[in-house]
Amino acid sequence: MHNKILRIIIVPVFFSIIIASLTPNLDWEDYANATGYRVQVSLDANINGIIIIDSLINTSNFSIPQGKLSTGINFYWRVIAILQGGGFSNWSAIWRFLIKLDPPPPPVLVAPANGSINVHFLPSFDWNESQTADFYRIQVSNSPAFIQLLIDSNRIPVTEYQCIPGFLITGTQYFWRVNASNSNGLSTSAWSTVFNFTTVQGPIPSSISGRVTFADTNFFEPQAYYVVGAYSSWSQFNFYPDKYDQIVIQQQGNTYYADYQITDLENISYRIAAGVLEVNSNYILGIYGCDTVHLNFSNCPVNPDSVTIQNYYGIDNINFLSWADTTKRIY
């Protein structure tokens, strides 16, 4: 057995560990008296782990087929010569390479179109495919300089992104951009052109708002507080709303009122009621659709009107009367 060691040259990038191709050509010097070669490519630095390629060839170079390698991962390879008359040389030194493709071109934005108005506050963002891109990153801001990011989502494998509730609101201008990456994130394009759009006017998404007007002025002491709550489950024994807004009572002339806005609601139906929350006592003082009516005069408080959130649109002008005096409570 001969002990001469093979000398290896990586092509197309000579003596470089960075390869800009998924099908590189491995090349080495001819070995004297060699009738062929065995080439191995592995994920393991000692070629003891998973062998990706283990091929017998009769030339001193080997082009790796498509689909064998991926980007952003270190690969290790070596060669041994098959000698004329039998036997083998020693294995060559183990060399390493990493595939890092050139960055993709910046994506071209499609929708929402630049300058568009009356866009839903849960828009579907769409852009054209960027050649060689593996995934994309989208950013949305209320500033053209993207100082504050409202959405910053990375590693999106497709050319679209559906906005989810809680990020954008109504009646607001937003700016968005996308870049593209490949090589497992090692190569990233420049940002796309920045587009802007303005969302449709209307109440805050997923909210119910309105005004409560008080039928009397006998307000309780400040050890407890007035709220307007949204109840997905309603009974005279349920004093704890799903969501509520602690209200501030205002006076205009002889009228006492409070504006409320209950946010972060689901796409379901709610009963809306005003009341007082205390540590051990909680009272319902007014109900939308029933106002201040008592059970001995009407069955309405048992089954009052409901307000339904659909497609996350907010609802306003849900106005009703309420008692201020807890002795006049409905429940």
C-alpha positions as CSV (number, residue, x, y, z in Angstrom):
1,M,0.0,0.0,0.0
2,H,1.3,3.4,-0.9
3,N,1.4,6.2,1.6
4,K,1.4,9.2,-0.7
5,I,-1.3,11.6,0.4
6,L,-3.8,13.1,-2.1
7,R,-3.8,16.9,-2.6
8,I,-7.3,18.4,-2.9
9,I,-8.5,21.5,-4.7
10,I,-12.0,22.8,-4.3
11,V,-13.5,24.1,-7.5
12,P,-15.0,26.6,-8.4
13,V,-13.8,28.5,-5.3
14,F,-10.1,27.6,-5.0
15,F,-8.9,26.9,-1.4
16,S,-12.1,28.5,0.0
17,I,-14.5,27.1,2.5
18,I,-17.4,29.1,0.9
19,I,-19.1,27.6,-2.1
20,A,-21.6,29.6,-4.1
21,S,-23.2,26.5,-5.8
22,L,-25.4,23.6,-4.7
23,T,-23.6,21.4,-7.2
24,P,-19.9,22.1,-6.7
25,N,-17.2,20.2,-8.5
26,L,-14.7,18.5,-6.2
27,D,-11.2,18.3,-7.7
28,W,-7.9,16.8,-6.7
29,E,-4.5,16.1,-8.3
30,D,-4.0,12.9,-10.2
31,Y,-2.5,10.1,-8.1
32,A,0.3,8.0,-9.7
33,N,-0.8,4.5,-10.6
34,A,-4.4,5.2,-9.6
35,T,-7.1,3.4,-11.6
36,G,-9.9,5.1,-9.7
37,Y,-11.0,7.0,-6.6
38,R,-13.4,6.8,-3.8
39,V,-14.9,10.1,-2.7
40,Q,-16.9,10.7,0.5
41,V,-18.9,13.7,1.7
42,S,-20.3,13.8,5.2
43,L,-21.9,16.1,7.8
44,D,-19.3,14.8,10.3
45,A,-15.9,16.4,10.6
46,N,-14.3,12.9,11.1
47,I,-16.4,11.3,8.3
48,N,-17.9,9.0,11.0
49,G,-21.4,10.2,10.9
50,I,-23.9,10.4,8.1
51,I,-22.2,9.8,4.8
52,I,-24.1,11.8,2.1
53,I,-21.9,10.7,-0.8
54,D,-19.7,7.5,-1.0
55,S,-18.9,7.0,-4.7
56,L,-16.4,5.1,-6.8
57,I,-15.2,7.1,-9.9
58,N,-12.4,6.8,-12.4
59,T,-11.6,10.5,-12.8
60,S,-9.9,13.0,-10.4
61,N,-12.9,15.2,-10.0
62,F,-16.5,14.7,-9.0
63,S,-19.5,17.0,-9.6
64,I,-22.0,16.6,-6.7
65,P,-25.5,16.0,-8.0
66,Q,-28.4,18.3,-7.5
67,G,-30.4,17.6,-4.3
68,K,-27.6,16.2,-2.2
69,L,-26.4,19.4,-0.5
70,S,-28.1,22.3,1.3
71,T,-27.1,25.8,2.3
72,G,-25.8,27.0,5.6
73,I,-24.4,23.7,6.7
74,N,-20.7,22.6,6.9
75,F,-19.8,19.6,4.7
76,Y,-16.7,17.5,5.0
77,W,-15.0,15.5,2.2
78,R,-12.1,13.3,1.5
79,V,-10.7,11.0,-1.3
80,I,-8.7,7.8,-1.4
81,A,-7.0,6.4,-4.6
82,I,-7.6,2.9,-5.9
83,L,-4.2,1.6,-7.1
84,Q,-3.3,-0.4,-10.1
85,G,-2.7,-4.0,-9.1
86,G,-4.8,-3.6,-6.0
87,G,-4.6,-1.7,-2.7
88,F,-5.3,1.9,-1.7
89,S,-3.5,5.0,-0.9
90,N,-4.0,6.7,2.4
91,W,-7.1,8.9,2.8
92,S,-6.5,12.5,1.9
93,A,-6.8,15.3,4.4
94,I,-10.4,16.1,5.3
95,W,-11.6,19.4,3.9
96,R,-14.6,21.5,4.8
97,F,-16.9,23.7,2.7
98,L,-20.0,25.8,3.3
99,I,-22.6,26.7,0.7
100,K,-23.6,30.3,0.7
101,L,-25.5,31.4,-2.4
102,D,-25.6,34.9,-3.7
103,P,-28.5,37.0,-2.1
104,P,-31.8,36.9,-3.9
105,P,-33.1,40.1,-5.5
106,P,-35.3,42.3,-3.4
107,P,-39.0,41.2,-3.6
108,V,-41.5,43.2,-5.5
109,L,-44.5,44.2,-3.4
110,V,-48.1,43.6,-4.7
111,A,-50.8,44.2,-2.1
112,P,-51.9,46.2,-0.3
113,A,-51.0,48.5,-3.2
114,N,-48.9,51.6,-2.6
115,G,-51.1,54.5,-1.5
116,S,-54.3,52.4,-1.2
117,I,-57.0,53.5,1.2
118,N,-59.9,51.8,3.0
119,V,-57.8,48.7,3.6
120,H,-59.1,46.2,6.2
121,F,-57.2,46.4,9.4
122,L,-56.4,42.7,9.0
123,P,-54.8,42.9,5.5
124,S,-53.3,40.0,3.6
125,F,-49.8,41.1,2.4
126,D,-48.7,39.8,-0.9
127,W,-45.4,40.1,-2.9
128,N,-43.8,38.4,-5.9
129,E,-41.5,35.5,-5.5
130,S,-37.8,36.4,-5.4
131,Q,-35.6,34.0,-7.3
132,T,-33.5,31.6,-5.1
133,A,-35.2,32.9,-1.9
134,D,-35.9,30.3,0.8
135,F,-37.9,32.6,3.0
136,Y,-38.9,36.2,3.6
137,R,-39.1,38.8,6.3
138,I,-41.9,41.4,6.5
139,Q,-41.9,44.6,8.6
140,V,-44.9,47.0,9.2
141,S,-44.6,50.3,10.9
142,N,-46.5,53.5,11.4
143,S,-43.3,55.4,10.4
144,P,-41.7,55.5,7.0
145,A,-38.4,55.1,8.7
146,F,-39.6,52.0,10.5
147,I,-38.6,53.4,13.9
148,Q,-41.3,51.5,15.7
149,L,-42.1,48.0,14.3
150,L,-45.7,46.8,14.7
151,I,-45.0,43.6,12.8
152,D,-41.6,42.0,12.3
153,S,-42.0,38.4,11.1
154,N,-39.2,36.4,9.7
155,R,-38.7,33.0,8.0
156,I,-41.9,33.2,6.0
157,P,-41.7,30.3,3.5
158,V,-44.3,31.7,1.1
159,T,-44.9,35.1,-0.6
160,E,-47.8,36.2,1.6
161,Y,-48.5,37.1,5.2
162,Q,-52.0,37.3,6.8
163,C,-52.1,39.9,9.5
164,I,-53.6,38.7,12.8
165,P,-55.7,40.7,15.3
166,G,-54.1,43.1,17.7
167,F,-51.4,44.7,15.6
168,L,-53.2,47.2,13.3
169,I,-56.2,49.5,13.9
170,T,-58.6,51.5,11.9
171,G,-58.1,54.9,10.3
172,T,-54.3,54.8,10.3
173,Q,-51.5,55.0,7.7
174,Y,-49.0,52.1,7.7
175,F,-45.8,51.4,5.9
176,W,-44.5,48.0,4.9
177,R,-41.5,46.3,3.3
178,V,-40.1,42.8,2.6
179,N,-36.7,41.3,2.1
180,A,-35.6,37.8,1.0
181,S,-33.0,35.3,2.3
182,N,-31.4,32.1,1.3
183,S,-28.5,29.9,2.4
184,N,-30.3,29.3,5.7
185,G,-30.3,33.0,6.3
186,L,-26.6,33.7,5.5
187,S,-27.5,35.7,2.4
188,T,-30.2,38.4,2.5
189,S,-31.4,40.8,-0.1
190,A,-31.9,44.5,0.3
191,W,-35.3,45.7,1.4
192,S,-38.0,46.1,-1.1
193,T,-39.5,49.4,-2.1
194,V,-41.6,50.7,0.8
195,F,-45.4,50.7,0.3
196,N,-47.9,52.6,2.3
197,F,-51.7,52.0,2.9
198,T,-54.4,53.5,5.1
199,T,-56.9,51.3,7.0
200,V,-60.7,51.8,6.8
201,Q,-62.3,54.3,9.2
202,G,-64.3,53.0,12.1
203,P,-64.2,51.9,15.8
204,I,-61.1,50.2,17.3
205,P,-61.2,46.6,16.1
206,S,-62.6,44.0,18.4
207,S,-64.1,46.6,20.7
208,I,-67.5,47.7,21.9
209,S,-67.9,51.3,22.9
210,G,-70.6,53.8,23.9
211,R,-71.9,56.1,26.6
212,V,-73.6,55.3,29.9
213,T,-75.9,58.1,31.2
214,F,-76.8,57.9,34.9
215,A,-80.4,58.2,36.0
216,D,-79.5,59.6,39.4
217,T,-76.6,61.2,41.2
218,N,-76.3,59.2,44.4
219,F,-72.8,57.9,43.6
220,F,-71.1,55.4,45.9
221,E,-68.0,56.2,47.9
222,P,-64.6,55.6,46.1
223,Q,-63.7,52.4,47.8
224,A,-65.3,50.6,44.8
225,Y,-65.4,51.6,41.2
226,Y,-67.8,51.8,38.3
227,V,-67.2,49.6,35.2
228,V,-68.9,48.7,32.0
229,G,-68.4,45.0,31.2
230,A,-68.9,42.6,28.3
231,Y,-70.4,39.2,29.3
232,S,-70.3,36.2,27.0
233,S,-72.3,34.2,29.6
234,W,-75.2,36.0,31.2
235,S,-77.1,35.3,34.4
236,Q,-78.1,37.3,37.4
237,F,-75.5,35.5,39.5
238,N,-72.6,36.3,37.1
239,F,-71.1,39.6,38.1
240,Y,-67.7,39.2,36.6
241,P,-67.4,40.2,32.9
242,D,-65.1,38.7,30.3
243,K,-63.6,42.2,29.7
244,Y,-64.5,45.5,31.2
245,D,-63.6,49.2,31.2
246,Q,-63.3,51.2,34.4
247,I,-65.1,54.4,33.6
248,V,-64.6,58.0,34.6
249,I,-67.9,59.8,35.4
250,Q,-68.2,63.3,33.9
251,Q,-70.8,66.1,34.3
252,Q,-72.3,68.3,31.7
253,G,-75.0,70.6,33.1
254,N,-77.3,68.3,35.1
255,T,-76.3,65.2,33.2
256,Y,-73.8,62.7,34.5
257,Y,-72.3,60.2,32.0
258,A,-69.3,58.1,31.3
259,D,-67.9,57.0,27.9
260,Y,-66.5,53.4,27.7
261,Q,-64.6,51.2,25.3
262,I,-64.1,47.5,26.0
263,T,-61.3,46.1,23.8
264,D,-59.7,42.7,22.9
265,L,-63.0,41.0,22.4
266,E,-63.6,37.8,20.5
267,N,-65.9,37.2,17.5
268,I,-68.9,36.2,19.7
269,S,-72.0,37.8,21.2
270,Y,-71.9,39.8,24.5
271,R,-74.3,41.4,26.9
272,I,-73.2,44.8,28.0
273,A,-73.8,46.1,31.5
274,A,-72.7,48.8,33.9
275,G,-72.1,48.1,37.5
276,V,-69.9,48.5,40.6
277,L,-67.1,46.1,41.4
278,E,-66.1,45.8,45.1
279,V,-64.1,43.2,47.0
280,N,-67.1,41.3,48.3
281,S,-70.1,42.9,46.6
282,N,-70.7,43.5,42.9
283,Y,-73.9,45.1,41.5
284,I,-75.4,45.4,38.0
285,L,-76.9,48.9,37.7
286,G,-77.8,49.1,34.0
287,I,-78.1,46.8,31.1
288,Y,-77.9,47.5,27.4
289,G,-81.4,46.9,25.9
290,C,-83.0,47.0,29.4
291,D,-81.5,50.2,30.9
292,T,-82.5,50.4,34.6
293,V,-85.6,48.2,34.5
294,H,-86.1,45.7,37.4
295,L,-87.3,42.1,37.3
296,N,-90.5,42.9,39.0
297,F,-91.5,45.1,36.1
298,S,-89.9,43.2,33.2
299,N,-88.2,40.0,32.3
300,C,-85.8,41.9,30.1
301,P,-82.8,41.7,32.6
302,V,-82.9,37.9,32.3
303,N,-82.4,38.0,28.6
304,P,-81.2,41.4,27.5
305,D,-80.1,42.4,24.0
306,S,-76.7,41.1,22.8
307,V,-74.0,42.8,20.8
308,T,-72.1,40.6,18.3
309,I,-68.5,41.1,17.1
310,Q,-68.0,39.9,13.6
311,N,-64.8,39.7,11.6
312,Y,-63.2,41.7,14.4
313,Y,-65.0,44.9,13.5
314,G,-65.6,47.2,16.4
315,I,-69.1,48.4,17.4
316,D,-69.8,51.9,18.8
317,N,-72.9,53.8,20.0
318,I,-74.0,51.1,22.4
319,N,-75.6,53.6,24.8
320,F,-77.9,53.0,27.8
321,L,-79.0,54.3,31.2
322,S,-77.6,53.1,34.5
323,W,-78.3,53.7,38.2
324,A,-75.6,55.4,40.2
325,D,-77.2,54.4,43.5
326,T,-76.4,50.8,44.4
327,T,-79.6,50.5,46.4
328,K,-81.5,50.7,43.1
329,R,-79.4,48.0,41.5
330,I,-81.0,45.6,39.0
331,Y,-79.1,42.6,40.4
